Amino acid sequence: MRFLNELFGYVLYASSKYRIDESHAVGHSMNVLQNANNIYKSEVVLNPSLQKQENIIYASAILHDMCDKKYVDEETGLEEIKSFLKNYLSMKDIGTCNNIIKNMSYSTVKLNGFPSMDEYQHAYHIVREADLLAAYDFDRCMIYGMMKKDTNLDDSFRDATELFNNRVFKHMDDGLLTTKYSQQQHIVLSNIARLRIDSWKDILNK
């Protein structure tokens, strides 16, 4: 699909321009897209109207970190995304993408709760939860600490473990997972993350 090629081309461009490290660049975009596609396929059976929002879901999933305030001024990033998407989506769909991206981060949801997205509420949760599921990658969390916070391996492991115990492992209890697929994956991915933590403990204690 040409649209997907163009979206990932933009991720490569923006990641280079704003020095977005691998924890939030093209590999992460790929993982979020895979999650979004899996959630979408499980949800569209019960909600066929989602078919009309498929491009919004995929674009938001792929581009969501290209305006992450950890790397770039958020409004600048959103305007650049908007300008890029003019060649592929209607202005209404672009506005929806920007609205999803602006309101999907963990910190934004914890501060403000879920926004009202009207007919796009379901699409919003698909993209938001696709990103949340990507956060169960323990090594990615360590990589972010080492590359963005300039911490060493031991400190990155300690910080990542604390974040998983205080945040990631609590996504279900905190009511952040609304789709059946995400709720099922929470159990699977949490178990994988715990095994990864144990493996790192073994390595670091040598």
C-alpha positions as CSV (number, residue, x, y, z in Angstrom):
1,M,0.0,0.0,0.0
2,R,1.5,3.3,-1.1
3,F,0.0,5.1,1.8
4,L,1.8,3.0,4.4
5,N,5.1,3.4,2.4
6,E,4.6,7.2,2.6
7,L,3.8,7.1,6.3
8,F,6.9,5.2,7.2
9,G,9.0,7.4,4.9
10,Y,7.7,10.4,7.0
11,V,8.7,8.6,10.2
12,L,12.2,8.1,8.9
13,Y,12.4,11.7,7.9
14,A,11.0,13.1,11.2
15,S,13.1,10.7,13.4
16,S,16.3,11.9,11.7
17,K,15.3,15.6,11.8
18,Y,14.4,15.6,15.5
19,R,16.8,12.9,16.6
20,I,14.1,10.6,17.8
21,D,15.9,7.5,19.2
22,E,15.0,3.9,18.4
23,S,12.7,3.6,21.4
24,H,10.2,5.9,19.6
25,A,11.2,5.8,15.9
26,V,10.4,3.4,13.0
27,G,10.7,0.2,15.0
28,H,8.2,1.4,17.6
29,S,5.9,2.7,14.8
30,M,5.9,-0.7,13.3
31,N,5.0,-2.4,16.6
32,V,2.2,0.0,17.2
33,L,0.9,-0.5,13.7
34,Q,0.9,-4.3,14.2
35,N,-1.0,-3.9,17.5
36,A,-3.5,-1.5,16.0
37,N,-4.1,-3.9,13.1
38,N,-4.7,-6.8,15.5
39,I,-7.1,-4.8,17.7
40,Y,-8.8,-3.4,14.6
41,K,-9.4,-6.9,13.1
42,S,-10.9,-8.1,16.4
43,E,-13.1,-5.0,16.8
44,V,-14.3,-4.4,13.3
45,V,-16.3,-7.7,13.4
46,L,-18.6,-6.1,16.0
47,N,-18.3,-2.6,14.7
48,P,-18.2,-2.6,10.9
49,S,-18.3,1.2,10.7
50,L,-14.6,1.1,11.7
51,Q,-13.8,0.1,8.1
52,K,-14.4,3.8,7.1
53,Q,-11.8,4.9,9.7
54,E,-9.1,2.4,8.9
55,N,-6.7,5.0,7.3
56,I,-7.2,7.3,10.4
57,I,-6.3,4.4,12.7
58,Y,-3.2,3.4,10.7
59,A,-1.9,7.0,10.2
60,S,-2.4,7.9,13.9
61,A,-0.7,4.7,15.0
62,I,2.3,5.2,12.7
63,L,2.8,8.9,13.2
64,H,1.9,9.4,16.9
65,D,5.4,9.9,18.2
66,M,6.6,12.3,15.5
67,C,5.3,15.1,17.7
68,D,6.3,13.7,21.0
69,K,7.3,16.6,23.3
70,K,10.2,14.6,24.6
71,Y,11.8,15.2,21.2
72,V,10.0,18.1,19.5
73,D,7.6,21.0,20.2
74,E,4.3,19.2,20.1
75,E,2.4,21.9,18.2
76,T,5.2,22.1,15.6
77,G,5.2,18.4,15.2
78,L,1.4,18.3,14.8
79,E,1.5,21.0,12.2
80,E,4.1,19.2,10.2
81,I,2.1,16.0,10.4
82,K,-1.0,17.9,9.2
83,S,0.9,19.3,6.3
84,F,2.2,15.9,5.3
85,L,-1.2,14.2,5.5
86,K,-2.8,16.8,3.2
87,N,-1.7,14.7,0.2
88,Y,-3.5,11.6,1.5
89,L,-6.5,12.4,3.8
90,S,-9.4,14.8,3.9
91,M,-9.1,17.8,6.3
92,K,-11.7,16.2,8.6
93,D,-9.7,13.0,8.8
94,I,-6.5,14.9,9.4
95,G,-8.1,16.8,12.2
96,T,-9.2,13.5,13.7
97,C,-5.7,12.0,13.5
98,N,-4.3,15.0,15.2
99,N,-7.0,14.9,17.9
100,I,-6.2,11.2,18.6
101,I,-2.5,11.8,18.7
102,K,-2.8,14.8,21.1
103,N,-4.9,12.8,23.5
104,M,-3.6,9.3,23.5
105,S,-0.5,9.4,25.7
106,Y,-0.5,7.7,29.1
107,S,0.3,10.9,30.9
108,T,-2.5,12.9,29.1
109,V,-5.1,10.2,29.9
110,K,-4.0,10.0,33.5
111,L,-4.3,13.8,33.8
112,N,-7.4,14.4,31.8
113,G,-9.2,11.1,31.4
114,F,-10.5,9.9,28.1
115,P,-11.6,12.7,25.7
116,S,-14.9,12.7,23.9
117,M,-14.2,11.6,20.3
118,D,-17.8,11.2,19.2
119,E,-17.9,8.7,16.2
120,Y,-14.2,8.2,16.5
121,Q,-14.1,7.1,20.1
122,H,-13.5,3.4,19.1
123,A,-10.7,4.4,16.7
124,Y,-9.1,6.5,19.4
125,H,-9.0,3.5,21.9
126,I,-7.6,1.2,19.2
127,V,-4.7,3.5,18.5
128,R,-4.2,4.4,22.2
129,E,-4.2,0.8,23.3
130,A,-1.9,-0.2,20.4
131,D,0.7,2.2,21.8
132,L,0.1,1.0,25.4
133,L,0.7,-2.6,24.3
134,A,4.0,-1.6,22.8
135,A,5.0,-0.3,26.2
136,Y,5.2,-3.8,27.6
137,D,8.6,-4.2,25.8
138,F,10.9,-4.1,28.7
139,D,14.1,-3.7,26.6
140,R,12.6,-0.7,24.8
141,C,12.1,1.0,28.2
142,M,15.7,0.4,29.1
143,I,16.8,1.7,25.7
144,Y,14.9,4.9,26.2
145,G,16.7,5.4,29.5
146,M,20.1,4.8,28.1
147,M,19.6,6.9,24.9
148,K,17.4,9.8,26.1
149,K,18.3,10.0,29.8
150,D,21.9,9.0,29.3
151,T,21.7,6.4,32.1
152,N,23.9,3.3,32.4
153,L,22.7,-0.3,32.1
154,D,22.1,-0.8,35.8
155,D,20.3,2.4,36.3
156,S,18.2,1.9,33.2
157,F,17.2,-1.6,34.5
158,R,16.3,-0.2,37.9
159,D,14.2,2.7,36.4
160,A,12.5,0.4,33.9
161,T,11.6,-2.1,36.6
162,E,10.1,0.7,38.7
163,L,8.1,2.0,35.8
164,F,6.7,-1.5,35.0
165,N,5.7,-2.1,38.6
166,N,4.1,1.3,39.1
167,R,2.6,1.7,35.6
168,V,2.7,-1.0,33.0
169,F,1.6,-4.0,35.1
170,K,-1.3,-1.8,36.4
171,H,-2.9,-0.9,33.0
172,M,-5.7,-3.3,33.4
173,D,-6.5,-2.3,37.0
174,D,-6.3,1.3,36.0
175,G,-9.0,0.8,33.4
176,L,-6.8,1.8,30.5
177,L,-7.6,-1.3,28.3
178,T,-11.1,-1.3,26.9
179,T,-10.8,-3.8,24.1
180,K,-10.9,-7.6,24.5
181,Y,-7.7,-8.1,22.5
182,S,-5.8,-5.6,24.7
183,Q,-7.1,-7.2,27.9
184,Q,-6.0,-10.6,26.7
185,Q,-2.6,-9.3,25.6
186,H,-2.1,-7.6,29.0
187,I,-1.8,-11.0,30.6
188,V,0.5,-12.4,27.9
189,L,2.8,-9.4,27.6
190,S,3.0,-8.9,31.4
191,N,4.2,-12.5,31.8
192,I,6.8,-12.0,29.0
193,A,8.0,-8.8,30.7
194,R,8.4,-10.4,34.1
195,L,10.5,-13.2,32.5
196,R,12.6,-10.5,30.8
197,I,13.1,-8.7,34.1
198,D,14.2,-12.0,35.7
199,S,16.6,-12.6,32.9
200,W,18.2,-9.1,33.2
201,K,18.5,-9.7,37.0
202,D,20.4,-12.8,36.3
203,I,22.7,-11.1,33.8
204,L,23.3,-8.0,35.9
205,N,24.1,-10.1,39.0
206,K,26.9,-12.0,37.4
